[in-house]
Amino acid sequence: MVVGALNDWGVRWRIPDGGPPDLDPDGLMLWVRRHVALQQLPPRRVVIGFRLLAKGRRSYWLVLQPGEVSLCPEHPGFEENLWITTEPATLCLVFLGRISLSAAIDDDRMRVDGPPRLVRALPGWFRIHP
């Protein structure tokens, strides 16, 4: 717990406001996975697909289940409930709390597709820094 808090503090102060210039998508997604609020997950499985728009466009999937989360670099075999499409730097800035999820969506920096009730619930499934 303490090590994780120190890591988060270091990341907040190390990364410039515009986001890191070259962000490793694999490392970013591992970081996103660690910020899932397990106790806040819905009672049934939810699959979130991430399309990261960078050099060598990448896709990842988070499979959220009560008390458990899996990060998949290949399609997990379950239908996606939500899709998030964005650049890695924008995703990083949202999780750092430098921009809000709603601001990223309103500014067309991020797109979230899926049923409105799941889109509304999405922010509650993650521990996003203020």
N, C-alpha and C positions, 0 to 999 in steps of 0.2 A: 504494500500500500504506500509506504513512504517513498520507495524507489520510483513507483509510478508517478507519484505527485512531483518528485524532483524532475523526472523526465518531462512531464507536461510543462512545468515551469521553464525548464531549459528551452524547450521547443518554442514556447510563447515568446521568449526574449531573443531567441537566436534567429528566428525567421522574420525577414523584413515585411512591412505592411503589404507590399504587393505580392507576397508569396515567394517561395523559393524559385529561382530561375530554372533549375533542372531538378525536378522532383521525381524520385524513383516510384513508379506506380505500385510496385509490389510492396515496398515499405509503407507507402501511404495507406494502402488497403489493410495491411496488418495493423496499423495504428487505428484506423477507423473501426476495425473489428474489436480492438481492445476498449473502445468507447461505447460499446453496446450496453445498455442498462438492462441486464438480464431480468431483474424483478419487474420491469415495465413492459415486457413483451406480451403480445396478445396470446390468448389461450390455444391458438392453432398455428401451424407452420405458416410463415410468410417468407417468400423469396424475393429479394431485392436484387435486380440486375443493375450493374454500374457500367456505363460506357464512358471511358475516360478518353477525351479528345486530345491526344498528344501525338508526338512522333510515334509511329507504330501503334496506332489506336488499340486500346486494350479493353477487354470486358472482364468483369469479375461478378461473382454472385455471393451475397450473404444469405445464408439459410438460417432464419431465426425461428427457434422453437422454444417453448417454455423452458427457461433455465439453461439454454444452450444456444451457441451460435457457431456456424461453420463458414469459413471463407473458402470459396472455390474458384480457382483460376480457370477451370473448365466448367462447362454447363453441368449443373448438378443432377439433371434428369427430372426436375420438377418445373412446372410452369411458373413463370415470373408473375408476382402480384403487383410489383412496382418496378419501374425503370427510372434510374437517375442518369442523366446525360450532362456531362460538364467537363471542364478542363481540370487536371489534377490540382493546379494552384487554387482554383476556386473552391474545390472540395476541402482542401487544406485550410483555407481562410475561414470557411464555415465552421469547421471543427475547432479551430482556434478561437472562435467567437469574434473574429475581426469583422465579419459581415454576417448578418442573419440569413437563415435559410430563405425566409420570405423575401428579403432584399435581393438575394442571388437569383431567385426565380423572377421577381419583378423586373430586374435589370437584364433579363435574358442571358444571364451567365450560367444558369442551371435550369434544367428541365426535369420535372418529376411527372411521370405518367403512371396512371393507375386509377383505381376507384377512389372517388373523393374522400370517403371515410378513412381509407388507408393513408392517403396523402396528408390528411389532417393529423392523423395519429403519428406519422413518421418522426417528428422532432422528439416526441416523448420516449422513443426507443433508444435514444443515444444520450450520452453525457457530453453535451457540447459546452465548451468553456464560455463563460460570460465575457 
